[in-house]
Amino acid sequence: MIEFLQAQPEEYRDQVMDLLGRGAVQMAVMLHLDFLTDPVWLSNRNIPFTDLKWGHTWGAGGGLLVGLPEVNGGDNQLAPFHEYRLGMPNEWIDAENWAADLVEMVGDVAEYRGRDSGLYGQLFDPDSNQPVGHPFAFDIGIMDRMTVSFPRGGAIVSLTTESFMARKGVPVYGMQTYFDQKRRHPTDEGLQFVTEAGKLITWTDW
């Protein structure tokens, strides 16, 4: 609790403390996917709202979040990848050639691979129905792979992200992937075949 409050700006701490001391706490779940052409900021609330940290408007798109990754596991459950499942809006499915367009979108890896993703929580004041304090992260990372399946009458896109926070349990001389290296050194291609092999580089402790 103390660490959570310390992470909030000082001007919001009393309000956040008051909310957390109540019998029930209102919270929104927010998902940011930084697609190249059209980044999205989704929320599971019915009414869009603007956060107090970045000033983004989080749309009422909670119905698109069909499945979320496990974000509260212990150290023994940490994994370098999380998977989100996104449903398709009805207006997409009503469009002509929607299935072909969806396959094309999933195949356009430049739109998403290596770009930021984040799953956050936001506290709300039940009296004013307004956000209180800054959003707090459940999981942050980078987008890796997309696949699509076509159940009867619709489609589900599975988006795999490589999590930074999942690495908190990794030793100092731990695991390094191609995307880790590219974010630190954008021109370095030395690890480009590591993910294709489904393996991680483990540095030795010399």
N, C-alpha and C positions, 0 to 999 in steps of 0.2 A: 504494500500500500504506500509506504513512504517513497519508494523509488518511482512509483507511478505518479504521485503528486509532484515530485521533484522534476519530472520530465515535462510537466505542464508549465506554461509561462506563469509568472508569479501573480499576474492580475486575475487569473482564472482559478487559482488553487482553492480559495475559500468556497467558490461556487461548486467546484468538482467535489470537494470534501463533503459539502452539504448533500449533494445528490447521492454520493456513495453511502451516506449514513441513513438513507431512507429505506423503507421496506422493499421497494421495487425500483429498479433503475431502467430507464428507457435508453436503448442503444440501437444505432443503425449499423449495418454491415455494408462496407463500401469496397468496390473492386475497381482498380485503375489498370487499364491495359493500354499501353502507349503505342498503338498501331501507327505506322508511319504516316498514312494519309488521313486517318480519322480516329484520333485517340478517344477512348471512352472512359467515362466516370459513372459507374452504375451504383445504385443504392437499393436496398430492400424496402425503403420507405415509399409510401404512396405519393408523397408530394416532394418535388425536387427541393434541395436546399444548398446553400453556399457555405463551405467550411470556413473557419476562422484562421486557418494557417496559410493555405495556398490561394484561397479565393476561387476555387473551382466550384462549379455547379454540378452536383451529383444528381443525375437523372433517376427517375422512378423506373428502374429496369430490373427490379429484383426477380421478376418472373423469368428472366433470361438465365438466372443462375440455377441450373438444374442440380448441380452437385458441386460441393466445395471440398477442398482437401482437409485432412486432419491437421489442425493447427495447435493443438494443446497437448501433444504427446510429451512424454518425458525424454530424457537424454538418450535412452536406449531405443527410442522410436524415431529419432531424427533421421531424415533421408534427404539426399541432395535434390530430389525432384518432388514437386507437387502437381496434382492434376485438377483442373477445373473443367466442369462440363457446362456448356452454354447451349441453351435452346435457341430456336430461331423465331423471330417475330412473325406473326401471321401475315403481315404485309409482304414479307420476303417470300413466303411460301405461295402466296397468291400471284406472284409475278411469273411471267412466262420464262421458261428455261431456268428456274430458280436453282434446281439441283446442279446443273452444269456450272452456273455462276458460283455456287457454293464450293464446288470442287476446285474451281479456278482460284478462288480466294484462299483456300487452304494451301494450294500449291504455290502461292506467291510468298515464299519465305522471306523476301526482303521487307514485306509489310510488318513482320512481327519478330523474326528470329533475332535474338540478342538485344531486344528492346525491353524497357522496364515494365514490370508488373508489380502490383501491390494490393494486399488485402488489409483493410483497416477497420477500426471500430470508432464510433462517434457517440458520445453521451449527449442526451437531450434533456432539457428542462420540461417536465410534464405539464407545467403551468402555462409556459409561453410557447411550447412546442418548437423551440429554437435550439440549435446546437450550443453546447457549453464546453469551452476548452478546445484544445487541438485534437485532431484525430490521433489515434495510437495504432501502431502497426501490429498485426498478427503475423504477417508474412510479406517479405519483399524479395524480389529476385529479378530474373530476366526470362522472357519467353523463349521457349526452345522448339517445340514441335506441336503441330496441329494435325488432327485426324478428324474425319467425319463419318458418321454412321447414319443410316436412313431407316429408322423404325417406321412402321406403317403410319402414314399421314403426317410425317414431319422429318426432322433431322436434328441430330445432336453433334456439336463440335466439342472434341476433347482437346484442351490446351494444356500442355505440360510446361511447367516453369521450373527453372533451376533456382533454388532458394539460397540467398545469402545467410539468412538467419538459421537455416538448418545446419550450417557449418560451425556453429558455436561449440559443438562437442568434438570437433576434429582437432587432432594434435597440432602443435606448432608446425612441424614438418609433415603436414597432412596432404590433403588431396587438392589437385589443381586441374581444372578442365580448360578446354580450348576457350570457352567464353570468359572464364576468369582472366586468362592471359590477354585476350583481346581488349577487355575493358581497361586493363592496366597499361598495355602496350599495343595500340591499335594496329600497328604494321607487322606485328610478330605472328608468323604462321607456323611456328614450330610445333604447336600442339593440334594442328588442324585435323589430324586423323584419329585423335584419341577418342572423341565421342562416337565416331562411326564404328569403332571397335567395341563400343560399349564398356570401356574401361576408364579408369582414372589414373593419373600419374601420381605416384607416391614418392615424394622426395626423401632421400636418405639423410640421416643425421651425421654428417662428417665432422 
